[in-house]
Amino acid sequence: MAEIPHVTLNNGVRMAQLGFGVFQIPENRTEEAVAHAFSAGYRSVDTAAAYRNERAVGAAVANSTLSREEIFITTKLWNGDQGYDNALRAFDASMERLALDYLDLYLIHWPVPAKNLYSETWRAFSSLYAAGRTRAIGVSNFEIEHLQRLFDEHGVVPAVNQVELHPYLSQTELRHFHEEHGIATEAWSPIAQGAVLSDPTITSIAGRLGRTPAQIVLRWHIQIGTIAIPKSVRPSRIVENIDIFDFELSEQDLSAIAGLDRAHRTGPHPDIFGS
């Protein structure tokens, strides 16, 4: 079974660098998919209130032979639940669905700057963290100006910022900002919903190393220091995605993949989504 490296967050909590995402997995298939992921060696699972499968993730945890301490669960607050009191209620609702005594990581899903509630919401997150209800707090899809506002107004630095990140959108400036402030970078859509898998640069490296294109891209994430959360419901693909820890990309490979950046998003821009 693969030995997944960990990232130490800015509060000392350790988080696996490769996790299992359940975005767009129907609730009636989620428990089985997470169970396959646990069997393959994944220990970190990423869900969200908006995915409507928190209850199934909780069932997979409850029915696993793993101890709770071995499992790292992330969920996210949806946009319509921003605001101090709303966020506290939404957290309680997520925890009821997950059937957990504590959460490992809670994220604000999107900043939605047009609503101007993410700073107030961060205050609620800080209170949840102070009360020990979640081991770490962070954000998702935040840009530099959104992060800077949290620092300025609250002085509590997010442990994680989960953003769209893949070879076509390498987020170099944002990643450097994260490094300067001790924020872990987590990648959603780590293979650009499959868009990068037919890229000649990726396929050439894959052919030379005898690996699949997805394995090359996920290995790239590991070596540049990001946390990645690939998703699949196919047991063979779940295993394939975790089988990336017995080879390394060369500096030449990393440079070639870095050259693919074209600022291409598969999802919406954080400045306008939800407005």
C-alpha angles and dihedrals in degrees: 000000000000119000103222116207118235135223118218109224122220092266095051097260114137119226127186113250091223119048139166120256123206100190111143093005107132113242092243090060100037101084092052092046092050090047089054089049092052090049090051092053106265114139102173122073126188120204137148140206088248093057091065093217103095091111091056092048089053090050091052090053092047093049096044123104087223119101119247089246091061093056127075116201125192125187133170140224114240123232097251090057097058119125129075102276094032091053093052091050092046091051090054090050092051091049091051090053093045091044091217130144092216138006126231099211132006120192135191098235099214132359095228091194091188089069092048092211104113094092092052088045090053089057088058090048090052091053091050090051093047089052091054094242092126126028093218139007130210146145140250130219093005119154124213094267091051092050092046091055091055091052093047097046103035111014090221112123116212113245092217139017111198110201141160104276132162137127091287091051108030096168092214097167093046092047091052090051090051091051091051092053102036097252119146115230116226122189125219117188087025093176095037091250087299096308094120096047095086095044109126093228092054095043092048092054090044092052093048093049096039093240135121120260090246091055090051093052094045090048088052089056091051094049096048089051103250126135111238129200110191118186131215139145093203112097092214092053092045088057093043092054093055095045094088105100102085098067139044136214116235123238087255090055092049091050092049092052091046087057091062093073110124101157089250116162125199090191137042126291113260094228093064108023113112094012 
